[in-house]
Amino acid sequence: MLRRIFTVGLLVVILTFVVFGQQRPFEGVTITVFTQTPPFIAKPVEMFKAEWEAKTGGKVELITAPWGELYTKMMASLTLGTGTFDLLLHPAAWQPDFVPFLVPLDGSFDPEVNVFTDARLNWNDILPVYRERIASWAGVVYSVPLDGDLHIAYYRKDCIENPEYQAAFKAKYGYDLRPPKTWQEYRDIAEFFTLNPETGKLEGWDWDGDGEPEWGFVEAMRKAGQADWFFLSRVAAWVADPDRPGAMFFDPDTMEPLINSPGHKEALKLWKEMVQFGVPGILGFDSGEIRFQYAAGKACLAMDWADIGIIADTDPASVVKGKVGYMILPGTTKVWNYKTGEWEEKFNQAPFLAFGGWLGSVAKNRPRENIIAAYDFLSFLSSPEKSLISVTTPATGFNPYRASHATPAAFRWWKAFGMVDPEAYIGIYTDSIAHENVQVDLRIPGTARYYEAMETAVVRVLAGELDPEEALDQVAKEWDRITDELGRENQLKAYRAMLGLP
């Protein structure tokens, strides 16, 4: 009997050793993952690295930097002969600059580094706009999506649907209070919920009955706080039309900047006017801070990626659970036609894939074993199972990007995490992506430089330091200078490729 027990025990030890050995292919390999300072974006790495380490034997070292330093440090690591980081979690807009230094993920480097045959990754589950237009460059896949970014708008149902406020609003503005269909309506609603009816001052008032004042809206307006994407989301409806691809950025025939068109200037003027209706301190808010301001009940309206929706319903500190409605970005009643140089009088709406999402890319200036391990960890992070947890967890910064994130089974998961109405939430997301006039973000070499010039000017306009028209005229000149420095012909070719033009 003792001999049998010993034999069985020895067999278990041997089998465990064999299986364990097979399942730990990266024993002794340490990979470095570089991204922005937690919580947003870095949080899923922190959530899942221990599980991957236990399964593979590898180690994950997470290195982070503030948003304002991220591009410079990533580019420096990639261009060094021996880089520092194995896996970069970065904005989609930076991919064209990084491509010469990245491992292609189509199996050409190694059969194990192939998104098309990776069963765990389930490549075709990723929505087409992200896997086909965002993850690839010049027809080659260099990155794996981790996040599906686009801007949507939010409103407090308890203030918009209040009969008393509806009557007062109509008396003042002459139309019904409703979720705003245009940016002008958005402006009026923000003013209404900031203008104290007792004092007549723009000082906020207690419209939700909690004993504290609230205000009209909250958005990111800080330099290096992603104010650039908030500006462009407002621009889109003023200039974008399905018949004129590229109108948000450059003329696709000449690479002439369109950033200073009358449509862009109208958007900036209206945004500047709205500063007075914002939550106090709005000029200093980045995209992370506005989410917690909104969850704290400080504003009626907001624009953001999908994060506000999650935090509002699932953060323990939120006071607006179940009170938030979702909308496609507001539109305009006219759109600028840059080809004719005239306004077209019509309703126009243009959802914007602001930022384009976060991607994971593997640096090729690293040892082979690190490259394969880094891809394996990336595949693990983006898998349907792990990504669903990421997009339903507050403060990850990851938003839905897979078909499996919008199934009945996924909705049950969303509700288990605290979402009150995930069907409506995801519905606005998918409607935005499917919209005939949805606009993609700029993705050409030098995007970070173009955006830095634009954001620097825009935040100075918001602060009252520059005139909107003069500021955007100066941005256009700087964009021309950057284009000439990088090579106008090459930039034009890249821009047309981004737009899907021959």
C-alpha positions, 0 to 999 in steps of 0.5 A: 500500500505504501509502495502504491502511494509512493508510486502514485505520488511520484507519478503526480510529481513527474506529470506536474513537472512535465505539464508545468514545464510545458506551460512556462515557456518564458522562464527567466525572461523579463519583459518591460512594458511601458505606458502612461502613469497609472491608473488609466491604461497601466491598470490592466497590466497591474491587474493581469501580470501576476496571472501571466507570470504564474502561467508562463514563468516570465516576469513583467516590469511595468515602467510608466511616465506622465502623458506629457513625456510619453511620446518622447521617451517611447521614441527615444527607446525605439530609436536607440540601438538597444532599446529599453522597452519590449512592449509599448502601450501607446496611442494609435496616432503615434503608430506611423512614427513607430512603425520602422521600429516595430515587429510585424505581427503577421507571422513574418518575424516568427510563427508565434507572433501572428495575430491571424493564427492566434486562437487566444487573441481571436483577431476577427472578434475585434471590430473591423474599424480597429483591426483594419484601419487602426492596427495596421499601417500600409497593409501590415499589422503592427499592433494589437488594439487594447481599447476602442476609443471614440467620444460620446456625450453624456447628460444628467437625466434627472435635470434634462427630464425635470418638468420644472426645468423643462418649462423654465428652459423653454421660456428662456430659449424658445425650444424644448429642453432635451438631450442636445442635438446640436452644439448650440443646444449643448451650449444653451443647456450648459448656460441654463444649468450654470446661471443661478435663477435667484442671483442671475449670475453664472455661479452654478446652483443647486439643481439636483437638490443635494445642497451644493451648487452644480454647473453646466458641463465639464470637459478636458481643457488642459494642455497635455491633458488631451484637450486636443481631442476634445477640440477636434470632437467639437470641430467634426460636425462643423467641417466633416462630410462623407463626400469630402474625406479629410476635411478635418485636417488637410486637403487630401489633394495638396496637403494644405492645412484646413485647421484654420477653416471657418468651420474650425474657427466656429467650433473654437469660438463656441468652446471658448464662450462655454468656459464660463459655464464649466465646473470651476477649475475646468481650464486645469482639468485633464481627461482623467479628472473630468470623469471623477468631477462628473461622477461627483455630480458637478455637471449636467453635460460632459463629453468623454470616451466611454470612461464616464459611463463606467465610472458614473455607474460603478465607482463607489464614490459616484453620486450619479449611478443610474442618472446618466444618459448617453448620446452620439456627439451633437451636430450642427445646422451648417457645415463648411465646404472647403472645396467651394468655400461656402457654408452648406445649410443642413443638419450635420453630425460626425462622430469622431474616433478621438485618439483611435484607441490604445495599441500594444506594439512590440519593439524589434530592437530587443532580444528574440525571446523578449519579443516573443514573450512580449507578444504573448503578454499582449495577446493575453491582455487583449484576449476576449476574456481579459479585455471584457474585464478591462473595459468593465473595470473603472479607471482602466481607460480601456473602452469596448472594441470587440464584438464580444463586448456587446453580446447578451452574455457580455451585458450580464457581465456589465451588469454584474460590474454595476452598469445600470443600462449597458445596452443603451451605453454600448448602443451609442458606442456601436451607433457612433462607429456605424454612422455614415459620417464617422471620422477617424483620427489623424494617423500620419508621421508627425501627428504628435507634432501637429497636435502639440502645435494645435493644442498649445494654441487652443488652450491659450485661446480658452484661457483668453490669451489668444484670439481664436482666428489668429491662433488657428491661422498660426497653427496652419502656418506651423502645420505647413512648416512641419509638413515641409520638414517631413516631406510634403509628398511623403506626408500627402501619400501617408494622409491619402492612405490613412483616408483610404484614397488611392 
